[in-house]
Amino acid sequence: LGDIIPDFVMGRTTCCLFVSIQYHSLHPNYIHERIKHLGKLYQLRILLVLVDTQECHKILKDLARIAILSDLTLIVCWSNEEAARYIETYKIFENKPPDIL
């Protein structure tokens, strides 16, 4: 997995793991391994899920359960552009005070 464990680091205390519904359906253990390697390195840990298939309800429910049990914030997006906007927004607000949100 290299030196950087999460897919995206959006600040000193914030990181993101990314997975698509389709990829998770083909490799269901992938996200578990990623979470295990991540440990408790970050305060805010986001699981960003791309919905890229019509039949997603069962898999989304599974990913929501995984996120809750692993202390991750689940964000669901429907396009790569939307996923990128979430990542950019977290990075933009990295050093802003909470009251600006």
Contact map, one row per residue, 1 for C-alpha under 8 A:
11111000000000000000000000000000000000000000000000000000000000000000000000000000000000000000000000000
11111000000000000000000000000000000000000000000000000000000000000000000000000000000000000000000000000
11111000000000000000000000000000000000000000000000000000000000000000000000000000000000000000000000000
11111110000000000000000000000000000000000000000000000000000000000000000000000000000000000000000000000
11111110000000000000000000000000010011000000000000000000000000000000000000000000000000000000000000000
00011111100000111000000000000000010001000000000000000000000000000000000000000000000000000000000000000
00011111100000111100000000000000000000000000000000000000000000000000000000000000000000000000000000000
00000111110000111000000000000000000000000000000000000000000000000000000000000000000000100000000000000
00000111111101110000000000000000000000000000000000000000000000000000000000000000000000000000000000000
00000001111111110000000000000000000000000000000000000000000000000000000000000000000000100110010000000
00000000111111100000000000000000000000000000000000000000000000000000000000000000000000000010010000000
00000000111111000000000000000000000000000100000000000000000000000000000000000000000000000000000000000
00000000011111100000000000000000000000001111000000000000000000000000000000000000000000000000000000000
00000000111111110000000000000000000000000111110000000000000000000000000000000000000000000000000000000
00000111111011111000000000000000000000000101110000000000000000000000000000000000000000000000000000000
00000111110001111100000000000000000000000000111100000000000000000000000000000000000000000000000000000
00000111000000111110000000000000010000000000111100000000000000000000000000000000000000000000000000000
00000010000000011111000000000000000000000000001111000000000000000000000000000000000000000000000000000
00000000000000001111101100000010000000000000001111000000000000000000000000000000000000000000000000000
00000000000000000111111100000000000000000000000011110000000000000000000000000000000000000000000000000
00000000000000000011111110000000000000000000000011111001001100000000000000000000000000000000000000000
00000000000000000001111111000000000000000000000000111000000000000000000000000000000000000000000000000
00000000000000000011111111110000000000000000000000000000000000000000000000000000000000000000000000000
00000000000000000011111111111110000000000000000000000000001000000000000000000000000000000000000000000
00000000000000000000111111110000000000000000000000000000001000000000000000000000000000000000000000000
00000000000000000000011111110000000000000000000000000000000000000000000000000000000000000000000000000
00000000000000000000001111111100000000000000000000000000000000000000000000000000000000000000000000000
00000000000000000000001111111111000000000000000000000000000000000000000000000000000000000000000000000
00000000000000000000000100111111100000000000000000000000000000000000000000000000000000000000000000000
00000000000000000000000100111111110000000000000000000000000000000000000000000000000000000000000000000
00000000000000000010000100011111111000000000000000000000000000000000000000000000000000000000000000000
00000000000000000000000000011111111100000000000000000000000000000000000000000000000000000000000000000
00000000000000000000000000001111111110000000000000000000000000000000000000000000000000000000000000000
00001100000000001000000000000111111111000000000000000000000000000000000000000000000000000000000000000
00000000000000000000000000000011111111100000000000000000000000000000010000000000000000000000000000000
00000000000000000000000000000001111111100000000000000000000000000000000000000000000000000000000000000
00001000000000000000000000000000111111100000000000000000000000000000000000000000000000000000000000000
00001100000000000000000000000000011111111000000000000000000000000000000000000000000000000000000000000
00000000000000000000000000000000001111111000000000000000000000000000000000000000000000000000000000000
00000000000000000000000000000000000001111110000000000000000000000000000000000000000000000000000000000
00000000000010000000000000000000000001111110000000000000000000000000000000000000000000000000000000000
00000000000111100000000000000000000000011111100000000000000000000000000000000000000000000000000000000
00000000000011000000000000000000000000011111100000000000000000000000000000000000000000000000000000000
00000000000011100000000000000000000000000111110000000000000000000000000110000000000000000000000000000
00000000000001111000000000000000000000000111111000000000000000000000001110000000000000000000000000000
00000000000001111000000000000000000000000001111100000000000000000000000111100000000000000000000000000
00000000000000011110000000000000000000000000111110000000000000000010000111100000000000000000000000000
00000000000000011110000000000000000000000000011111000000000000000000000001111000001000000000000000000
00000000000000000111100000000000000000000000001111100000000000000000000001111000000000000000000000000
00000000000000000111100000000000000000000000000111110000000000000000000000011111001000000000000000000
00000000000000000001110000000000000000000000000011111101000000000000000000011110000000000000000000000
00000000000000000001110000000000000000000000000001111100000000000000000000000110000000000000000000000
00000000000000000000110000000000000000000000000000111111000000000000000000000000000000000000000000000
00000000000000000000000000000000000000000000000000111111000000000000000000000000000000000000000000000
00000000000000000000000000000000000000000000000000001111110000000000000000000000000000000000000000000
00000000000000000000100000000000000000000000000000101111111100000000000000000000000000000000000000000
00000000000000000000000000000000000000000000000000000011111110000000000000000000000000000000000000000
00000000000000000000000000000000000000000000000000000011111111000000000000000000000000000000000000000
00000000000000000000100110000000000000000000000000000001111111100000000000000000000000000000000000000
00000000000000000000100000000000000000000000000000000001111111110000000000000000000000000000000000000
00000000000000000000000000000000000000000000000000000000111111111000000000000000000000000000000000000
00000000000000000000000000000000000000000000000000000000011111111100000000000000000000000000000000000
00000000000000000000000000000000000000000000000000000000001111111110000000000000000000000000000000000
00000000000000000000000000000000000000000000000000000000000111111111000001000000000000000000000000000
00000000000000000000000000000000000000000000000000000000000011111111100000000000000000000000000000000
00000000000000000000000000000000000000000000000000000000000001111111110000000000000000000000000000000
00000000000000000000000000000000000000000000001000000000000000111111111111000000000000000000000000000
00000000000000000000000000000000000000000000000000000000000000011111111110000000000000000000000000000
00000000000000000000000000000000000000000000000000000000000000001111111100000000000000000000000000000
00000000000000000000000000000000001000000000000000000000000000000111111100000000000000000000000000000
00000000000000000000000000000000000000000000100000000000000000000011111110000000000000000000000000000
00000000000000000000000000000000000000000001111000000000000000000011111111000000000000000000000000000
00000000000000000000000000000000000000000001111000000000000000000011001111100000000000000000000000000
00000000000000000000000000000000000000000000011110000000000000010010000111110000000000000000000000000
00000000000000000000000000000000000000000000011110000000000000000000000011111000000000000000000000000
00000000000000000000000000000000000000000000000111100000000000000000000001111100000000000000000000000
00000000000000000000000000000000000000000000000111100000000000000000000000111111011000000000000000000
00000000000000000000000000000000000000000000000001110000000000000000000000011111011000000000000000000
00000000000000000000000000000000000000000000000001110000000000000000000000001111111000000000000000000
00000000000000000000000000000000000000000000000001000000000000000000000000001111111100000000000000000
00000000000000000000000000000000000000000000000000000000000000000000000000000011111110000000000000000
00000000000000000000000000000000000000000000000000000000000000000000000000001111111111000000000000000
00000000000000000000000000000000000000000000000101000000000000000000000000001111111111100000000000000
00000000000000000000000000000000000000000000000000000000000000000000000000000001111111110000000000000
00000000000000000000000000000000000000000000000000000000000000000000000000000000111111111000000000000
00000000000000000000000000000000000000000000000000000000000000000000000000000000011111111100000000000
00000001010000000000000000000000000000000000000000000000000000000000000000000000001111111110000000000
00000000000000000000000000000000000000000000000000000000000000000000000000000000000111111111000000000
00000000000000000000000000000000000000000000000000000000000000000000000000000000000011111111100000000
00000000010000000000000000000000000000000000000000000000000000000000000000000000000001111111110000000
00000000011000000000000000000000000000000000000000000000000000000000000000000000000000111111110000000
00000000000000000000000000000000000000000000000000000000000000000000000000000000000000011111111000000
00000000000000000000000000000000000000000000000000000000000000000000000000000000000000001111111100000
00000000011000000000000000000000000000000000000000000000000000000000000000000000000000000111111100000
00000000000000000000000000000000000000000000000000000000000000000000000000000000000000000001111110000
00000000000000000000000000000000000000000000000000000000000000000000000000000000000000000000111111010
00000000000000000000000000000000000000000000000000000000000000000000000000000000000000000000001111111
00000000000000000000000000000000000000000000000000000000000000000000000000000000000000000000000111111
00000000000000000000000000000000000000000000000000000000000000000000000000000000000000000000000011111
00000000000000000000000000000000000000000000000000000000000000000000000000000000000000000000000111111
00000000000000000000000000000000000000000000000000000000000000000000000000000000000000000000000011111
